[in-house]
Amino acid sequence: MTGTVALVLAGGRGTRAGGGVPKQYRDIGGIPMLRRTLAAFAEHPDIDAVRAVIHPDDTGLYQDLTHGLDLLEPVIGSDSRQGSSYNGLISIDNLSPDSVLIQDAARPFTDRATVRRIIDSLATSPAAIAAVPVIDTIKRGDAQDRVSGTVERAGLWRAQTPQGFRFKAILDAHEAVKDQELTDDAGVAEAMGMSVQLVMGHENNIKITTEEDFMRAETILRETSPGPAAAETRLGTGFDVHRFEPGDHVTICGVDIPHSARLKGHSDADVGLHAITDAIFGALAEGDIGDHFPPSDPQWKSVDSAIFLAKAAERVRVRQGVITSLDVTIICELPKIGPHRDAMRTRIAEICDIDPGRVSVKATTTEGLGFTGRAEGIAAQAAAAIQL
């Protein structure tokens, strides 16, 4: 290919900000920070491909938040930022891009204009970085944190990302300075004598490191959003019931369970998947399962209900949303659900392409009361939480 590839460095641990997960996976305005950063480049008209460099422990987190984004498969980073950049560069060598932009995952507010200025600068310079001039008075401190002098601020800039480079030049530079420890890719370029152009960045293009930075990010989001919050949490519920008919097994939440009867329905009568599907469509405010898959349509006769649930999950992704939680309760006297619960959670997660940790399956009886108590059928109720 020719064109520009963006590498987003997301392999750090980022524990200073708290939150229980690496900072790049924490939400800002209801959307994971890393998704915001990736989307800024994936949706930019001047970027031809985007690849993230991630920590090996974060594969599940990464897959969970990138649904709907057009991205190259991620690669694993290194213990250092410099090593992660190099791993990313090596991984796109086969694409032969003209240029590459290297971006910190922790800068979710990089604007389109800044990216375009970086790319434009590469037409006349081998390297260019986003930066803003220093406007504060800079003091030098001694070992006792006392002022030891004032630094002339003329000509001082605060470096940001993205940092852009002609691809072959920065790859060669990284290979030449493997044994050195440099703080950013511009430093790698400088070490090899490359001319690095300063390009005006933006004050909102902050690097999020501490809890205070997250609070500032929420403020930036409120001030720059054209309308309501950029993301919202939606909740939906679903309920389904199917009666028994002669048979030798039931299918619940995608798992076949031997039983003295089967469930009667137009499809495979998977009461659990039907309830979850309805819950997701409810959270989307897009009707119910019958609207999308009417039982009067012969094409849905005896089909696997995974088709229905997969369609609902796809609708979430199409609307650039994320399924954050699914909870289903199976209501029956028999068969026993407990021995099959883990298999059900795994199957639901597979269908929705989410982490099993976001899926809950429970079971209860009605103490012999009602049609489920009389073993005439099985009911299920479900709840779904999504972020749009």
N, C-alpha and C positions, 0 to 999 in steps of 0.2 A: 504494500500500500504506500501511498504518499499522503502527506497531511500531518495532522497533529494528534498525538496521543497524550492523555492526561494520566499521570500516576498519582493516586491518593494514598499517602502513607498513614496507615491505620493500625500499625503493629505495636504501638506503645501500650503500657499498662495504665497510665493516667490515674493513679490512685489518690493523688492529692486532693482531687475534687470530691472524693467520697462517692456515695451512691451505690456501692456494692458491686459495680461493674466498671470496666474501663470507661473513661469519660466519653469516648467517642460513641458509645452505645447508649448513653443517657439521653433522655428526651429534652428537647427545647420546643416549647409550644406544642407538645404532644407528638412530636416527630423525632426519632433518634437523630442525634447530631450528625452521625456518619451518613445517614440517608440524605440529609440536607446538603452536605458537602458533595456527595456523589452526584446528586441530582443537578446541582449547579453546573457541573461539567457535562454530564450525560445529555442535558437538555440545551447545551450551548451550540449554536449553529456552526461555530468554527472548530469544534472538537470532533474528531472522527472516531475516537474510541477511548474508553475509560477503563482503567484497571486499578483495583485496590491491592495494597500490600498489607496483609493482616497477620496477626499472631496465630500460631497453630491451635491455640485453645479456643479461638473465637469463631471457628467455622460455623457453628450452629447459630450463634448470634448474628453473624454476617448474613447468612442465607435467609434468616427470618426477616430482616429489615430491608432487603434489596428487591423484593418482589416488584415487578413492573418496570424496573429500570433496565435499560439496554446497556449491559456491562460485559466486559471480558471476564473470564473466570479469574478469581483472585489468586495471588501467589503469596507464599509465606515469606515473612520478613526475617530480619536478623536481630541480634541483641542491640545493635546500634542503629541510629537513624541513617548514618552513612551506608551501613551494610544493607539496610532495607531499600534504600534508593538504588543501590547497585543491583540487588536481586530483581527489583522492578524493571530496571533498564535492560538487564539480560533477558528478561522474559518477553520483552517486546522487540528484541533484535530481529527476530524472524519477520516482523511486520514492516521493517525498513521505513519507519516514519521519517519525515523531514525534520520534525521538531517534537519536543516533549515538554510538557508542563508538569512540574512536581509540586504537589500541594499537600499541606498539612491537613489531616482529617479534622483537626480541632479548629479549623477556620470555616465555619458553616455559612458565613455571610459574604463570601467573595462574590462581587457583582460582575455582571456580564461585561460591562465597559472595561473593568480592570483586566479581565482575561483577554479581551480583544486588543487592548493596548500592548500587552505582553507579546501576543502573537505578531502584531504589526511590527514591533521593535526587532523581532528576529529576522526581518528582511534585511536589516542593515547592521545588526550586531549578532555575534555568536551566542550571547547570553543576555537575559534581561530579567530583572526582579521587580516585583511590586514593593513599594516602600513609601513612607510618608516622612516629610521633613520633621526634625525635632524642633518643637517650638518652646519647650520648657527650658529653664536654666538648668544646666547640668553641673552637679557638684561631684568632686572626687573625695572619697572618704578614706581615712586611715584605718589601721587595725582596731582602733577603739571607737570606730564609727563617728569620728570627728571630721569636720570639713578640712581637707588638706589643700583644696584649690578649686577653682572654677574652670570648667572646660569650655572652650570656645565652641559654641553650637553651630556656627556657620559651616555649612557643608555636611552636617550630621543628618543621617536618615535612619529611621527605624525600619528594618527589613521585615517584609511580610512574605506570604506566598499567595499566588503561584510564583514559582521561579521557572523561567523558560529557557530552553537551550536548543541549539541545533543538535540533533540526536547523536550523530557519530562523535561530535566533539566532546559532549559531556560523558558519553560511555567511555571513550578513550581516557578522559581525565580521571574518572573513577578508578579505572583499572591501574592508572599510574600512581595513585595516592592511597592504595589499599591499606598501607601500614600507618597512615597518619590519621589522627582524630580531628575532624573538622566539623563545625557545628551546623553547617547547611551546605546545600549544593552549590550555592554561589561561592562559598569558601573553597570548594573543590575546584571550581572554574578558575578562581583567582590564583590558586596554588600553581596552576599550569599556565599562568600568564594570559588567560583569556580576558578580553574586554567585556565587562558586565555593565549593561545599561540600566540606570535607575529609571523606573517607570512609576508614575503616580498611582498609588493605591487608594485606599479609602479608610477613614477612621473607624468605620463599622466593621472592617475586616479584622476583627480581634481574634487572638488565639486564646481559646478557653482552657484554663489550667486549674483555677480554684473555684470554690463554691461561689465566691463573689462574682467571678466571671460568668457563671451560669445565671445569676440574677441580672447582671448587666445584659446578657444575651436575651433574656425574656423582655427586658425593657426595649432593646433594639427592635425585637420582633413586634411588640405592640406599636412602636412608633412608626415602623415602616410598612406594616401590613395595611393593604388598602381597605380592608373591611374587618369582619370578625376575626377571631384567632385563626391562624393558618391551618390548624388541625383541630378536630373535635373527637371526643369519644362517643360512640354510638352503642346502644344496648338493644338487643332483640331477644324475643322469647319464641319458643316453638312447642307445639304439643301434637302428638299423633297417637293413634290407637289402631290396632288391627286385631281381628278376631282369629281364633284358631280354626283350622280345618284339618282333615286327615293328612298325615305326612310323617316324616321321620326326623326332621330337624327344623330349627328356626335360624334365621340370619339376623343378627343384631349387631349394629355398629360395625358391619363388614365382616363379622366372624360367624362361621357356621357352628352351631351348637346342637349335638344330638338331642332329640326330644321326641315325645310320643305324638306330636302334632306339628304342623307348620302354620305360619301366619298367612292369612288370605289377603291378597291385594293385587292390583293391576301390574305392579312391578314385582320386585322380590319381597315387597312388604317389610323392608328393614325399618322397623319402627324408630330405632335410635337415629339412624342417618336422616330419616325424614324430619324428625323433630329438630335436629341440628341445622339442616338445610333451611327449614322455615325460620329458625332463629336468626340465621345470617341474612336471609332476604328481609326479615323484619328490621334488622339493624340498618340495612341499606335503604329501607322504605321502598322496596321494589316488589311489593306483593308477596305472594306465597308460592309454595312448591307447585300448587295446582295451576297457577298462572303461567309458569314457565314450562311445566311438563303435565299438561292436562291428561287425566286418566282416560279421556275419550279418544286420545290419539293412539292408534295401534302400535306406533313405533316404540312406545315405552312399555309395552307388554312384556313382563317377565325380565326386564333388564336389571342390571346391577345398580342399586341405588347410589353407588359411589359416583356414577355419572352425574347425579343431581347435586351431590355435595361438592364435587369438583367444579361444577358450573357456578355454584354460589361463591366458592372461594375465588374463582377467576373474576367474578364481578367485583369483588373487593379489590383485587389487584388492578383491574382496569380503571377503577376510580382512585387509584394511587393510595389505597388504604392497606392496613395491616390487621390481620386477625390476632388479637392479643389474648383472648381467652375463650375456651369452649367448655361448657359444663352440661352434661346430660345425666338425667336420672331415669333408670329403667324401673318400671313399676310392674311387678309380677310375683306370683307365688313360686312358679317354676318356669323355666329351668333356673338353676342357681347361676348368678352372674359373676360372683366373686372370682371363681377360678379363671375366668376369661377376661377380667377387667384390663389387665396389662396389654393383652393382645388387641383389645378394642381401642385402647388409647393409641397404641402404635399405628393401627390401621387408619383411624381418623386423622392422625397427624400426617400420615403418608398421603392421604387423599387431598388434604388441605395444604400440603407442603409447608407445615409449620413444625416447631419443636414439640415433642410429646409432653414436655413440661408445661405447655399451654393448654393441655387437654385433661379434663376430669371426667371420669365415668363413675357413677354411683348407682346403687340399687336399693330398692325398698319394697316392702309388701304393703297390702292394705288390711293386714290382720284378718284375712278371710272375708272381708266386706267387699261388696260390689262385684262387677263383672271380672275384675282381675283376681279378686279373692275367690271367686267361684271357678277360676282357671278357664274362663271363656276367651281370654285374649291377653294381650300385653299393651301397656301404654308407656309413653316416654315423654318427658318434658325436658326442654333444653334452654340454655341461655348462651348468648354470644355477645362478646365485647369486641368491637373493632375501632380502629382509629382511621379517620378519613381526613 
